[in-house]
């Protein structure tokens, strides 16, 4: 964060690509240096399909979820897959 503003997201993919694969020193590298920015968000009243479409368009696997412009949660491809799998079981 920059004050109260969310400036990016640090994911497992960021860690693998920008730290492990690049051979970066984890003792001196900051989150800011390897995070993905800006954080792409979706409003909480959007559908799962809307979120999935946005992820596909942006080639990302995580979205911030906002309520009135304020970050209230996160959703990932894994969350969507679990949701769809559970729907099929019902």
Helices and strands as residue ranges (DSSP letters): H 12-15, I 16-20, H 31-34, E 41-43, H 48-58, E 62-67, E 70-76, H 77-89
